[in-house]
């Protein structure tokens, strides 16, 4: 079995990886060191719709909870119940973090660190070459 590498994405690679269709990212604040892990999956048949799940337990394979969706064509994040109708300031830090991240997707602040889990953000295969690990996408998926 090959080793699974985790790497921090370069700011210019973050949008392509995040919106590749099958991304798992960890966001870490450079100010507080708080971090949250999310799965971002493209909806089948909907080019600009992505579903977002939050890692909410200790099992990093199964403990994900749906928290909302992102519309990439309008750059809009829509929270799921029970947060949908609450004022944004009352959202838990994990929701505020993903909303902030998505609003800065094409201009990542220097104090926000974005990591991937060592799998291709599109097809989910393990990444093994340095170039693929660095950008979070395998060579074939990167071409698409």
N, CA, C and O atoms as a MOPAC input file, in Angstrom:
PM7 MOZYME 1SCF
protein

 N      0.84900 1    -1.17600 1     0.00000 1
 C      0.00000 1     0.00000 1     0.00000 1
 C      0.89400 1     1.23800 1     0.00000 1
 O      1.83600 1     1.32300 1     0.78800 1
 N      0.60600 1     2.19200 1    -0.87300 1
 C      1.41700 1     3.40400 1    -0.93700 1
 C      1.03600 1     4.36800 1     0.17800 1
 O     -0.09000 1     4.37600 1     0.67500 1
 N      2.01500 1     5.17300 1     0.54600 1
 C      1.80100 1     6.14300 1     1.62200 1
 C      0.88100 1     7.25700 1     1.14000 1
 O      0.95600 1     7.68100 1    -0.01300 1
 N      0.01500 1     7.72600 1     2.02900 1
 C     -0.88700 1     8.82500 1     1.72100 1
 C     -0.24500 1    10.11400 1     2.19900 1
 O      0.00600 1    10.27300 1     3.39400 1
 N      0.02300 1    11.02800 1     1.29500 1
 C      0.68100 1    12.28100 1     1.63300 1
 C     -0.34400 1    13.38700 1     1.82300 1
 O     -1.30600 1    13.48700 1     1.06100 1
 N     -0.14100 1    14.20500 1     2.82500 1
 C     -0.96700 1    15.37300 1     3.04800 1
 C     -0.09500 1    16.58400 1     2.77900 1
 O      1.06900 1    16.61000 1     3.17800 1
 N     -0.64000 1    17.58000 1     2.11000 1
 C      0.17200 1    18.73700 1     1.75600 1
 C     -0.65600 1    20.01100 1     1.80100 1
 O     -1.87200 1    19.99500 1     1.60900 1
 N      0.03300 1    21.11200 1     2.05900 1
 C     -0.61300 1    22.41500 1     1.97400 1
 C     -0.63500 1    22.83300 1     0.51400 1
 O      0.37400 1    22.75000 1    -0.18700 1
 N     -1.78200 1    23.27600 1     0.07300 1
 C     -1.93000 1    23.72500 1    -1.30600 1
 C     -1.39200 1    25.13800 1    -1.47200 1
 O     -1.51000 1    25.96500 1    -0.56800 1
 N     -0.80600 1    25.41000 1    -2.62000 1
 C     -0.44300 1    26.77800 1    -2.96500 1
 C     -1.73300 1    27.52400 1    -3.27200 1
 O     -2.69300 1    26.93300 1    -3.76700 1
 N     -1.75800 1    28.81400 1    -2.98200 1
 C     -2.97000 1    29.61800 1    -3.18200 1
 C     -3.51400 1    29.48800 1    -4.59900 1
 O     -4.72800 1    29.43200 1    -4.79500 1
 N     -2.62300 1    29.44100 1    -5.59000 1
 C     -3.09900 1    29.36800 1    -6.97600 1
 C     -3.71700 1    28.01400 1    -7.32900 1
 O     -4.44900 1    27.91100 1    -8.31300 1
 N     -3.42900 1    26.96800 1    -6.53400 1
 C     -3.99800 1    25.64600 1    -6.79100 1
 C     -5.29200 1    25.38200 1    -6.01600 1
 O     -5.98700 1    24.40400 1    -6.28800 1
 N     -5.61200 1    26.23800 1    -5.06700 1
 C     -6.77100 1    26.02000 1    -4.19600 1
 C     -8.09100 1    25.96500 1    -4.96300 1
 O     -8.85900 1    25.03000 1    -4.73600 1
 N     -8.40400 1    26.90800 1    -5.85700 1
 C     -9.70600 1    26.83100 1    -6.54900 1
 C     -9.88300 1    25.55900 1    -7.37200 1
 O    -10.93700 1    24.92600 1    -7.30600 1
 N     -8.87000 1    25.17700 1    -8.14400 1
 C     -8.98500 1    23.98100 1    -8.98600 1
 C     -9.19200 1    22.73400 1    -8.13700 1
 O    -10.02400 1    21.88800 1    -8.46600 1
 N     -8.44400 1    22.61900 1    -7.05100 1
 C     -8.60000 1    21.45000 1    -6.18500 1
 C     -9.97100 1    21.45300 1    -5.50800 1
 O    -10.67200 1    20.44100 1    -5.51700 1
 N    -10.34800 1    22.57400 1    -4.92900 1
 C    -11.59900 1    22.67400 1    -4.17800 1
 C    -12.80100 1    22.33800 1    -5.05100 1
 O    -13.72900 1    21.67100 1    -4.59100 1
 N    -12.80000 1    22.78700 1    -6.29600 1
 C    -13.94700 1    22.60500 1    -7.18400 1
 C    -13.76600 1    21.45400 1    -8.17400 1
 O    -14.48800 1    21.36800 1    -9.16700 1
 N    -12.80300 1    20.57200 1    -7.90400 1
 C    -12.55600 1    19.44200 1    -8.80400 1
 C    -13.68700 1    18.41800 1    -8.76800 1
 O    -13.86800 1    17.66500 1    -9.72500 1
 N    -14.44800 1    18.38300 1    -7.68000 1
 C    -15.60900 1    17.50300 1    -7.63200 1
 C    -15.61400 1    16.49800 1    -6.50800 1
 O    -16.66800 1    15.95900 1    -6.16900 1
 N    -14.44500 1    16.22700 1    -5.91000 1
 C    -14.36700 1    15.21300 1    -4.85800 1
 C    -13.25400 1    15.57600 1    -3.87500 1
 O    -12.40900 1    14.74000 1    -3.55700 1
 N    -13.25100 1    16.80700 1    -3.39900 1
 C    -12.15300 1    17.31900 1    -2.59000 1
 C    -12.40200 1    17.14600 1    -1.09800 1
 O    -13.53400 1    17.25300 1    -0.62400 1
 N    -11.33300 1    16.88000 1    -0.37400 1
 C    -11.34700 1    16.91600 1     1.08800 1
 C    -10.28000 1    17.91900 1     1.49200 1
 O     -9.10000 1    17.74400 1     1.18500 1
 N    -10.70300 1    18.97000 1     2.18100 1
 C     -9.76800 1    20.01600 1     2.57600 1
 C     -9.80300 1    20.22400 1     4.08000 1
 O    -10.81800 1    19.99800 1     4.73800 1
 N     -8.67400 1    20.65900 1     4.60000 1
 C     -8.59800 1    21.10400 1     5.98200 1
 C     -8.17500 1    22.55800 1     5.95000 1
 O     -7.15800 1    22.90700 1     5.35100 1
 N     -8.95900 1    23.40400 1     6.59500 1
 C     -8.65100 1    24.82400 1     6.70500 1
 C     -8.06500 1    25.06300 1     8.08900 1
 O     -8.61000 1    24.60300 1     9.09200 1
 N     -6.94900 1    25.78700 1     8.13600 1
 C     -6.33300 1    26.12200 1     9.41400 1
 C     -6.05700 1    27.61200 1     9.45500 1
 O     -5.45600 1    28.16900 1     8.53700 1
 N     -6.49900 1    28.24700 1    10.51900 1
 C     -6.25200 1    29.66900 1    10.71600 1
 C     -4.81300 1    29.86300 1    11.17600 1
 O     -4.35800 1    29.20200 1    12.11000 1
 N     -4.10800 1    30.75900 1    10.52500 1
 C     -2.76300 1    31.10300 1    10.94800 1
 C     -2.76800 1    31.94000 1    12.20700 1
 O     -1.75100 1    32.03500 1    12.89500 1
 N     -3.90100 1    32.54700 1    12.52000 1
 C     -4.02300 1    33.37700 1    13.72200 1
 C     -4.29500 1    32.53700 1    14.96600 1
 O     -3.66500 1    32.74500 1    16.00200 1
 N     -5.22600 1    31.59400 1    14.87300 1
 C     -5.66500 1    30.83900 1    16.05400 1
 C     -5.21600 1    29.37700 1    16.04500 1
 O     -5.27700 1    28.70700 1    17.07600 1
 N     -4.77000 1    28.88400 1    14.90400 1
 C     -4.43200 1    27.46900 1    14.68600 1
 C     -5.65100 1    26.55600 1    14.73600 1
 O     -5.49400 1    25.33600 1    14.67500 1
 N     -6.85700 1    27.10000 1    14.84500 1
 C     -8.07100 1    26.28700 1    14.75200 1
 C     -8.14600 1    25.69900 1    13.35600 1
 O     -7.72800 1    26.33200 1    12.38600 1
 N     -8.67400 1    24.49900 1    13.25100 1
 C     -8.81400 1    23.87900 1    11.93500 1
 C    -10.11100 1    23.08400 1    11.84900 1
 O    -10.63900 1    22.59500 1    12.84800 1
 N    -10.60600 1    22.97600 1    10.61400 1
 C    -11.81600 1    22.22400 1    10.30700 1
 C    -11.57900 1    21.48700 1     8.99500 1
 O    -10.88700 1    21.98300 1     8.10500 1
 N    -12.16500 1    20.29300 1     8.88700 1
 C    -12.02200 1    19.48500 1     7.67500 1
 C    -13.38200 1    19.33400 1     7.00600 1
 O    -14.39400 1    19.08500 1     7.66100 1
 N    -13.37900 1    19.49200 1     5.68200 1
 C    -14.61800 1    19.45700 1     4.89800 1
 C    -14.45300 1    18.55500 1     3.68400 1
 O    -13.35400 1    18.41600 1     3.14800 1
 N    -15.55100 1    17.94400 1     3.25700 1
 C    -15.62500 1    17.27300 1     1.95800 1
 C    -16.47900 1    18.16400 1     1.07600 1
 O    -17.55100 1    18.61400 1     1.48100 1
 N    -15.99900 1    18.41200 1    -0.12600 1
 C    -16.72000 1    19.25500 1    -1.07900 1
 C    -16.92700 1    18.43200 1    -2.34500 1
 O    -15.97800 1    18.14100 1    -3.07400 1
 N    -18.18700 1    18.06000 1    -2.59700 1
 C    -18.50700 1    17.19300 1    -3.73400 1
 C    -19.43300 1    17.88300 1    -4.70800 1
 O    -20.40800 1    18.52600 1    -4.32000 1
 N    -19.11400 1    17.73900 1    -5.97100 1
 C    -19.94700 1    18.30900 1    -7.02700 1
 C    -21.22200 1    17.48700 1    -7.16400 1
 O    -21.18200 1    16.25600 1    -7.14600 1
 N    -22.35000 1    18.17300 1    -7.30000 1
 C    -23.63600 1    17.50300 1    -7.51100 1
 C    -23.67300 1    16.92400 1    -8.91500 1
 O    -23.22800 1    17.56400 1    -9.86700 1
 N    -24.19800 1    15.72400 1    -9.04200 1
 C    -24.30200 1    15.10200 1   -10.36900 1
 C    -25.30900 1    15.86000 1   -11.22000 1
 O    -26.42000 1    16.15000 1   -10.77800 1
 N    -24.91300 1    16.17400 1   -12.42900 1
 C    -25.80500 1    16.83900 1   -13.36000 1
 C    -25.98100 1    18.33900 1   -13.14200 1
 O    -26.72400 1    18.98300 1   -13.88300 1
 N    -25.31700 1    18.90100 1   -12.14800 1
 C    -25.41400 1    20.34500 1   -11.86700 1
 C    -23.99400 1    20.89900 1   -11.87000 1
 O    -23.23200 1    20.67000 1   -10.93000 1
 N    -23.64900 1    21.60600 1   -12.89500 1
 C    -22.27900 1    22.05400 1   -13.09600 1
 C    -21.73800 1    22.94600 1   -11.98300 1
 O    -20.55100 1    22.86500 1   -11.66400 1
 N    -22.56000 1    23.78100 1   -11.39200 1
 C    -22.03400 1    24.75400 1   -10.43000 1
 C    -22.46000 1    24.50600 1    -8.98400 1
 O    -22.22900 1    25.36300 1    -8.13100 1
 N    -23.07200 1    23.36300 1    -8.68200 1
 C    -23.55400 1    23.08200 1    -7.33300 1
 C    -22.64300 1    22.07300 1    -6.63500 1
 O    -22.31300 1    21.02200 1    -7.18500 1
 N    -22.24400 1    22.42400 1    -5.40100 1
 C    -21.37100 1    21.57300 1    -4.59500 1
 C    -21.99500 1    21.37300 1    -3.21400 1
 O    -22.52400 1    22.31200 1    -2.62000 1
 N    -21.92800 1    20.13500 1    -2.71200 1
 C    -22.40500 1    19.82400 1    -1.37400 1
 C    -21.21500 1    19.80200 1    -0.42500 1
 O    -20.14800 1    19.29800 1    -0.77500 1
 N    -21.39400 1    20.34500 1     0.77100 1
 C    -20.29800 1    20.45900 1     1.72500 1
 C    -20.65000 1    19.72800 1     3.01400 1
 O    -21.69500 1    19.96600 1     3.61900 1
 N    -19.75300 1    18.83600 1     3.42000 1
 C    -19.87900 1    18.09800 1     4.67000 1
 C    -18.72100 1    18.48100 1     5.58100 1
 O    -17.61700 1    18.75900 1     5.11500 1
 N    -18.98400 1    18.49300 1     6.88100 1
 C    -17.99700 1    18.83300 1     7.89800 1
 C    -17.61700 1    17.58700 1     8.68300 1
 O    -18.48700 1    16.81700 1     9.09000 1
 N    -16.31600 1    17.38400 1     8.89800 1
 C    -15.87400 1    16.31300 1     9.77800 1
 C    -16.28300 1    16.68900 1    11.19000 1
 O    -15.83300 1    17.70200 1    11.72700 1
 N    -17.13900 1    15.86900 1    11.79100 1
 C    -17.71900 1    16.23300 1    13.08400 1
 C    -17.47300 1    15.20300 1    14.17100 1
 O    -18.06800 1    15.28500 1    15.24600 1
 N    -16.60700 1    14.23400 1    13.91000 1
 C    -16.30200 1    13.20800 1    14.90500 1
 C    -14.87400 1    12.72000 1    14.74200 1
 O    -14.09700 1    13.29100 1    13.97700 1
 N    -14.53600 1    11.67000 1    15.45900 1
 C    -13.16100 1    11.18200 1    15.45300 1
 C    -12.84400 1    10.24300 1    14.28800 1
 O    -11.67100 1    10.02700 1    13.98300 1
 N    -13.85600 1     9.68500 1    13.63800 1
 C    -13.62700 1     8.79300 1    12.50100 1
 C    -13.54700 1     9.63800 1    11.23200 1
 O    -14.56500 1    10.08900 1    10.70700 1
 N    -12.32000 1     9.84500 1    10.74800 1
 C    -12.15000 1    10.74700 1     9.60400 1
 C    -12.55300 1    10.13900 1     8.26600 1
 O    -12.31200 1    10.73600 1     7.21700 1
 N    -13.15900 1     8.96700 1     8.29300 1
 C    -13.71200 1     8.37500 1     7.07700 1
 C    -15.24200 1     8.49700 1     7.04400 1
 O    -15.82900 1     8.66400 1     5.97500 1
 N    -15.88700 1     8.41200 1     8.22300 1
 C    -17.34800 1     8.30400 1     8.26400 1
 C    -18.06800 1     9.43000 1     8.99700 1
 O    -19.26500 1     9.62500 1     8.78600 1
 N    -17.37800 1    10.16800 1     9.84400 1
 C    -18.05300 1    11.14800 1    10.69900 1
 C    -18.19100 1    12.52900 1    10.03600 1
 O    -17.72100 1    13.53600 1    10.56400 1
 N    -18.83800 1    12.54800 1     8.88400 1
 C    -19.08300 1    13.81600 1     8.19300 1
 C    -20.56300 1    14.14400 1     8.26500 1
 O    -21.41400 1    13.25900 1     8.17600 1
 N    -20.86000 1    15.42700 1     8.42900 1
 C    -22.23700 1    15.90900 1     8.54700 1
 C    -22.45800 1    16.98100 1     7.47100 1
 O    -21.63200 1    17.87700 1     7.29500 1
 N    -23.56500 1    16.87600 1     6.76900 1
 C    -23.90400 1    17.87100 1     5.74800 1
 C    -24.14300 1    19.22900 1     6.41300 1
 O    -24.90600 1    19.33100 1     7.37400 1
 N    -23.48100 1    20.27300 1     5.89000 1
 C    -23.66300 1    21.60800 1     6.48000 1
 C    -24.17400 1    22.64800 1     5.49400 1
 O    -24.59100 1    23.73100 1     5.90600 1
 N    -24.14900 1    22.34300 1     4.20200 1
 C    -24.65100 1    23.32400 1     3.24700 1
 C    -24.17200 1    23.05500 1     1.83900 1
 O    -23.55200 1    22.03200 1     1.54900 1
 N    -24.47700 1    24.00600 1     0.97100 1
 C    -24.06200 1    23.87600 1    -0.42300 1
 C    -23.49000 1    25.19500 1    -0.92600 1
 O    -23.74300 1    26.26800 1    -0.37800 1
 N    -22.71600 1    25.06800 1    -1.98700 1
 C    -22.03200 1    26.20700 1    -2.58500 1
 C    -22.37900 1    26.24100 1    -4.06400 1
 O    -22.31600 1    25.22700 1    -4.75800 1
 N    -22.74500 1    27.42300 1    -4.52900 1
 C    -23.03900 1    27.63000 1    -5.94400 1
 C    -21.87000 1    28.41200 1    -6.53200 1
 O    -21.73900 1    29.61100 1    -6.28500 1
 N    -21.02000 1    27.74100 1    -7.30800 1
 C    -19.80100 1    28.38300 1    -7.78800 1
 C    -20.06500 1    29.47800 1    -8.81700 1
 O    -19.26100 1    30.40000 1    -8.95500 1
 N    -21.17600 1    29.39100 1    -9.53800 1
 C    -21.44600 1    30.41700 1   -10.54300 1
 C    -21.83100 1    31.75900 1    -9.91000 1
 O    -21.63900 1    32.81100 1   -10.51900 1
 N    -22.36500 1    31.72100 1    -8.70600 1
 C    -22.73700 1    32.96100 1    -8.02300 1
 C    -21.88900 1    33.20700 1    -6.77300 1
 O    -22.04900 1    34.22200 1    -6.09600 1
 N    -20.97000 1    32.25300 1    -6.46900 1
 C    -20.11500 1    32.33500 1    -5.28100 1
 C    -20.95600 1    32.52700 1    -4.01700 1
 O    -20.68600 1    33.40600 1    -3.19800 1
 N    -21.97600 1    31.68500 1    -3.88300 1
 C    -22.91900 1    31.79400 1    -2.77200 1
 C    -22.91100 1    30.50600 1    -1.95700 1
 O    -23.05900 1    29.41600 1    -2.51000 1
 N    -22.73800 1    30.63200 1    -0.64400 1
 C    -22.81100 1    29.49400 1     0.26800 1
 C    -24.15200 1    29.54300 1     0.98400 1
 O    -24.53300 1    30.57400 1     1.53800 1
 N    -24.85900 1    28.42700 1     0.97000 1
 C    -26.17500 1    28.33100 1     1.60100 1
 C    -26.10900 1    27.28000 1     2.69800 1
 O    -25.89400 1    26.10200 1     2.41200 1
 N    -26.29200 1    27.69100 1     3.95300 1
 C    -26.22000 1    26.76900 1     5.07900 1
 C    -27.46200 1    25.89400 1     5.15700 1
 O    -28.56000 1    26.30600 1     4.78200 1
 N    -27.26300 1    24.68500 1     5.64900 1
 C    -28.36600 1    23.74900 1     5.85600 1
 C    -29.03000 1    24.02000 1     7.20000 1
 O    -28.51700 1    24.78900 1     8.01300 1
 N    -30.17500 1    23.38300 1     7.42600 1
 C    -30.79600 1    23.45800 1     8.74600 1
 C    -29.82500 1    22.82300 1     9.72100 1
 O    -29.13300 1    21.88900 1     9.31400 1
 N    -29.71300 1    23.23000 1    10.93500 1
 C    -30.52000 1    24.19400 1    11.66200 1
 C    -30.01200 1    25.63300 1    11.55900 1
 O    -30.52900 1    26.51600 1    12.24400 1
 N    -29.00100 1    25.88200 1    10.70800 1
 C    -28.39100 1    27.21800 1    10.66100 1
 C    -28.96500 1    28.09400 1     9.56500 1
 O    -28.69500 1    29.29500 1     9.53400 1
 N    -29.73800 1    27.52900 1     8.67800 1
 C    -30.21600 1    28.21700 1     7.48000 1
 C    -30.78000 1    29.60800 1     7.75600 1
 O    -30.39500 1    30.56900 1     7.08900 1
 N    -31.67300 1    29.73100 1     8.71300 1
 C    -32.35300 1    30.99600 1     8.93900 1
 C    -31.75000 1    31.83500 1    10.06500 1
 O    -32.30000 1    32.87600 1    10.42500 1
 N    -30.62600 1    31.39000 1    10.62000 1
 C    -29.98000 1    32.16100 1    11.68500 1
 C    -29.10700 1    33.25900 1    11.09700 1
 O    -28.62700 1    33.15100 1     9.96900 1
 N    -28.91300 1    34.29500 1    11.86000 1
 C    -27.99800 1    35.35600 1    11.46100 1
 C    -26.59800 1    34.74900 1    11.39200 1
 O    -26.21400 1    33.96300 1    12.25800 1
 N    -25.85200 1    35.11000 1    10.37400 1
 C    -24.54100 1    34.51900 1    10.13700 1
 C    -23.63000 1    34.56700 1    11.36200 1
 O    -22.86800 1    33.62800 1    11.59200 1
 N    -23.69100 1    35.61500 1    12.13400 1
 C    -22.82800 1    35.74800 1    13.31000 1
 C    -23.09700 1    34.66200 1    14.34100 1
 O    -22.21300 1    34.33900 1    15.13500 1
 N    -24.31000 1    34.08400 1    14.34600 1
 C    -24.67000 1    33.03700 1    15.29600 1
 C    -24.24800 1    31.64400 1    14.81200 1
 O    -24.39400 1    30.66600 1    15.54400 1
 N    -23.73200 1    31.55100 1    13.59800 1
 C    -23.27900 1    30.26700 1    13.08700 1
 C    -22.07200 1    29.79000 1    13.88500 1
 O    -21.29300 1    30.60800 1    14.37600 1
 N    -21.90700 1    28.47400 1    14.02100 1
 C    -20.70800 1    27.96600 1    14.68300 1
 C    -19.45500 1    28.30900 1    13.86000 1
 O    -19.55500 1    28.57000 1    12.66200 1
 N    -18.28900 1    28.30900 1    14.49500 1
 C    -17.04600 1    28.66900 1    13.78700 1
 C    -16.79100 1    27.84800 1    12.52600 1
 O    -16.22200 1    28.36600 1    11.56600 1
 N    -17.19500 1    26.59100 1    12.50700 1
 C    -16.97200 1    25.75000 1    11.33000 1
 C    -17.73800 1    26.26500 1    10.11500 1
 O    -17.22200 1    26.19200 1     9.00000 1
 N    -18.93600 1    26.77800 1    10.29200 1
 C    -19.70500 1    27.35300 1     9.18900 1
 C    -19.14100 1    28.70400 1     8.76600 1
 O    -19.04100 1    29.00100 1     7.57600 1
 N    -18.77800 1    29.50800 1     9.73700 1
 C    -18.18700 1    30.80900 1     9.40200 1
 C    -16.87800 1    30.62000 1     8.65100 1
 O    -16.56200 1    31.39300 1     7.74600 1
 N    -16.10900 1    29.58700 1     9.02300 1
 C    -14.82100 1    29.32900 1     8.36300 1
 C    -15.00600 1    28.94400 1     6.89800 1
 O    -14.31100 1    29.47200 1     6.02900 1
 N    -15.93500 1    28.02900 1     6.61300 1
 C    -16.12100 1    27.60400 1     5.21800 1
 C    -16.71700 1    28.73500 1     4.39000 1
 O    -16.37000 1    28.89800 1     3.22100 1
 N    -17.60000 1    29.50600 1     4.98200 1
 C    -18.18000 1    30.64600 1     4.26200 1
 C    -17.09700 1    31.66400 1     3.92000 1
 O    -17.05100 1    32.17100 1     2.80000 1
 N    -16.23000 1    31.96200 1     4.87600 1
 C    -15.12500 1    32.89000 1     4.63700 1
 C    -14.20100 1    32.34100 1     3.55400 1
 O    -13.82200 1    33.05900 1     2.62800 1
 N    -13.84400 1    31.07300 1     3.67400 1
 C    -12.96400 1    30.43400 1     2.69500 1
 C    -13.54000 1    30.53300 1     1.28800 1
 O    -12.84000 1    30.92700 1     0.35500 1
 N    -14.81000 1    30.17700 1     1.13400 1
 C    -15.42200 1    30.21300 1    -0.19600 1
 C    -15.51600 1    31.63300 1    -0.74300 1
 O    -15.43800 1    31.83400 1    -1.95500 1
 N    -15.68300 1    32.61700 1     0.13600 1
 C    -15.73500 1    34.00600 1    -0.32600 1
 C    -14.35400 1    34.49600 1    -0.77500 1
 O    -14.25400 1    35.47300 1    -1.51800 1
 N    -13.30000 1    33.82600 1    -0.33000 1
 C    -11.91400 1    34.19300 1    -0.67600 1
 C    -11.25200 1    33.14700 1    -1.56500 1
 O    -10.02900 1    33.14400 1    -1.70900 1
 N    -12.04200 1    32.26200 1    -2.16100 1
 C    -11.50900 1    31.12700 1    -2.91200 1
 C    -10.47100 1    31.51900 1    -3.96500 1
 O     -9.51000 1    30.78500 1    -4.19200 1
 N    -10.65800 1    32.64800 1    -4.59600 1
 C     -9.73200 1    33.07800 1    -5.65500 1
 C     -8.72500 1    34.10600 1    -5.16400 1
 O     -7.96400 1    34.66300 1    -5.95600 1
 N     -8.71700 1    34.35500 1    -3.87400 1
 C     -7.77600 1    35.31200 1    -3.27700 1
 C     -7.52500 1    34.89600 1    -1.82100 1
 O     -7.91500 1    35.60200 1    -0.89100 1
 N     -6.87900 1    33.75700 1    -1.63700 1
 C     -6.67200 1    33.17200 1    -0.30700 1
 C     -5.74300 1    34.05900 1     0.52400 1
 O     -4.63300 1    34.36300 1     0.08800 1
 N     -6.18200 1    34.47700 1     1.71800 1
 C     -5.31500 1    35.28800 1     2.58000 1
 C     -4.09600 1    34.48300 1     3.04600 1
 O     -4.16900 1    33.26100 1     3.17800 1
 N     -2.99700 1    35.16000 1     3.29000 1
 C     -1.75500 1    34.49700 1     3.68900 1
 C     -1.88300 1    33.75700 1     5.01700 1
 O     -1.16000 1    32.79000 1     5.25500 1
 N     -2.78600 1    34.19500 1     5.87800 1
 C     -2.92100 1    33.55300 1     7.18600 1
 C     -3.94900 1    32.41700 1     7.20400 1
 O     -4.30900 1    31.93100 1     8.27700 1
 N     -4.42200 1    31.99200 1     6.03400 1
 C     -5.33000 1    30.85600 1     5.93100 1
 C     -4.59500 1    29.73200 1     5.20300 1
 O     -4.17200 1    29.89700 1     4.05900 1
 N     -4.44900 1    28.60700 1     5.86300 1
 C     -3.73000 1    27.46700 1     5.29300 1
 C     -4.73900 1    26.41900 1     4.84900 1
 O     -5.65000 1    26.06300 1     5.59600 1
 N     -4.56900 1    25.92800 1     3.62200 1
 C     -5.48600 1    24.95900 1     3.03500 1
 C     -4.69700 1    23.69200 1     2.72100 1
 O     -3.73200 1    23.71900 1     1.95700 1
 N     -5.12000 1    22.58900 1     3.32200 1
 C     -4.44900 1    21.30500 1     3.14200 1
 C     -5.37600 1    20.33500 1     2.42600 1
 O     -6.59800 1    20.40900 1     2.55700 1
 N     -4.77400 1    19.41900 1     1.66100 1
 C     -5.55900 1    18.32700 1     1.08100 1
 C     -5.09000 1    17.02600 1     1.71300 1
 O     -4.03900 1    16.98600 1     2.35300 1
 N     -5.86000 1    15.97300 1     1.53600 1
 C     -5.62300 1    14.71600 1     2.24300 1
 C     -4.71500 1    13.73700 1     1.52300 1
 O     -4.50700 1    12.62900 1     2.01900 1
 N     -4.17200 1    14.09800 1     0.38200 1
 C     -3.28700 1    13.19100 1    -0.32800 1
 C     -3.98000 1    12.36000 1    -1.38300 1
 O     -3.39600 1    11.42900 1    -1.93800 1
 N     -5.22300 1    12.69500 1    -1.65800 1
 C     -5.97000 1    12.03500 1    -2.73800 1
 C     -6.35300 1    13.08400 1    -3.77100 1
 O     -6.53100 1    14.25900 1    -3.45100 1
 N     -6.47500 1    12.64100 1    -5.00100 1
 C     -6.85900 1    13.54600 1    -6.08300 1
 C     -8.22300 1    14.15700 1    -5.76300 1
 O     -9.15400 1    13.45100 1    -5.37500 1
 N     -8.32900 1    15.45600 1    -5.92700 1
 C     -9.56400 1    16.16700 1    -5.65200 1
 C    -10.67100 1    15.86900 1    -6.63900 1
 O    -11.81300 1    16.27600 1    -6.42600 1
 N    -10.35900 1    15.17100 1    -7.70900 1
 C    -11.37700 1    14.84300 1    -8.70700 1
 C    -11.77800 1    13.36700 1    -8.65500 1
 O    -12.95700 1    13.04000 1    -8.52000 1
 N    -10.77500 1    12.47300 1    -8.76500 1
 C    -11.09600 1    11.04200 1    -8.85400 1
 C    -10.89200 1    10.28500 1    -7.54700 1
 O    -11.38300 1     9.16500 1    -7.40400 1
 N    -10.17900 1    10.87200 1    -6.59700 1
 C     -9.98900 1    10.24300 1    -5.29400 1
 C     -8.81400 1     9.28900 1    -5.19600 1
 O     -8.59400 1     8.69600 1    -4.14000 1
 N     -8.04900 1     9.12400 1    -6.27500 1
 C     -6.88900 1     8.22700 1    -6.21300 1
 C     -5.78900 1     8.83400 1    -5.35700 1
 O     -5.68800 1    10.05400 1    -5.22600 1
 N     -4.96100 1     7.96300 1    -4.77100 1
 C     -3.81500 1     8.41600 1    -3.98700 1
 C     -2.83200 1     9.14400 1    -4.90000 1
 O     -2.58700 1     8.73400 1    -6.03500 1
 N     -2.28400 1    10.21900 1    -4.38000 1
 C     -1.29900 1    10.99100 1    -5.13000 1
 C      0.09400 1    10.51300 1    -4.73900 1
 O      0.38900 1    10.33100 1    -3.55800 1
 N      0.94700 1    10.31100 1    -5.74000 1
 C      2.27100 1     9.75900 1    -5.45900 1
 C      3.42100 1    10.58400 1    -6.01000 1
 O      4.53500 1    10.48300 1    -5.49700 1
 N      3.19700 1    11.38600 1    -7.02200 1
 C      4.30600 1    12.18000 1    -7.56100 1
 C      4.33800 1    13.54500 1    -6.87500 1
 O      3.28800 1    14.07100 1    -6.50400 1
 N      5.51100 1    14.11500 1    -6.70500 1
 C      5.60600 1    15.42000 1    -6.03300 1
 C      4.72500 1    16.50100 1    -6.65300 1
 O      4.11000 1    17.28400 1    -5.92900 1
 N      4.65700 1    16.55500 1    -7.97600 1
 C      3.84200 1    17.57600 1    -8.64100 1
 C      2.36300 1    17.39100 1    -8.31500 1
 O      1.65500 1    18.36400 1    -8.05400 1
 N      1.90300 1    16.15600 1    -8.32800 1
 C      0.49800 1    15.86900 1    -8.03700 1
 C      0.17300 1    16.15300 1    -6.57700 1
 O     -0.88200 1    16.70700 1    -6.26700 1
 N      1.07100 1    15.77800 1    -5.69000 1
 C      0.85900 1    16.03000 1    -4.26100 1
 C      0.78000 1    17.52500 1    -4.01300 1
 O     -0.04300 1    17.98500 1    -3.22200 1
 N      1.62800 1    18.27700 1    -4.68100 1
 C      1.65300 1    19.73300 1    -4.47900 1
 C      0.35300 1    20.39800 1    -4.90700 1
 O     -0.13800 1    21.29500 1    -4.22100 1
 N     -0.21000 1    19.96900 1    -6.03800 1
 C     -1.42100 1    20.64900 1    -6.52500 1
 C     -2.71000 1    19.94800 1    -6.14400 1
 O     -3.78800 1    20.51400 1    -6.32700 1
 N     -2.63000 1    18.70900 1    -5.61000 1
 C     -3.81800 1    18.01300 1    -5.14800 1
 C     -4.62100 1    17.32000 1    -6.24800 1
 O     -5.72300 1    16.83000 1    -6.00200 1
 N     -4.07800 1    17.28100 1    -7.43400 1
 C     -4.74100 1    16.64500 1    -8.57000 1
 C     -3.73800 1    15.75900 1    -9.30100 1
 O     -2.59300 1    16.15500 1    -9.52300 1
 N     -4.17900 1    14.54800 1    -9.67600 1
 C     -3.32800 1    13.66100 1   -10.45200 1
 C     -3.11800 1    14.19900 1   -11.85400 1
 O     -3.82600 1    15.11200 1   -12.27800 1
 N     -2.14900 1    13.64400 1   -12.58400 1
 C     -1.80600 1    14.18700 1   -13.90100 1
 C     -2.96200 1    14.16300 1   -14.91300 1
 O     -3.13300 1    15.11900 1   -15.67000 1
 N     -3.74600 1    13.09500 1   -14.93500 1
 C     -4.87100 1    13.02600 1   -15.87900 1
 C     -5.99000 1    14.00400 1   -15.50700 1
 O     -6.55800 1    14.66800 1   -16.37400 1
 N     -6.29400 1    14.08400 1   -14.23000 1
 C     -7.36300 1    14.99700 1   -13.78200 1
 C     -6.93600 1    16.44300 1   -13.91000 1
 O     -7.77500 1    17.31500 1   -14.13600 1
 N     -5.65900 1    16.71300 1   -13.77300 1
 C     -5.14900 1    18.07800 1   -13.91100 1
 C     -5.33000 1    18.58300 1   -15.34700 1
 O     -5.55300 1    19.77400 1   -15.56200 1
 N     -5.23400 1    17.68700 1   -16.32000 1
 C     -5.38500 1    18.05200 1   -17.73800 1
 C     -6.81800 1    18.46500 1   -18.06800 1
 O     -7.03400 1    19.23200 1   -19.00600 1
 N     -7.80400 1    17.96700 1   -17.30800 1
 C     -9.22100 1    18.23300 1   -17.61200 1
 C     -9.65400 1    19.59200 1   -17.17800 1
 O    -10.81400 1    19.96000 1   -17.36500 1

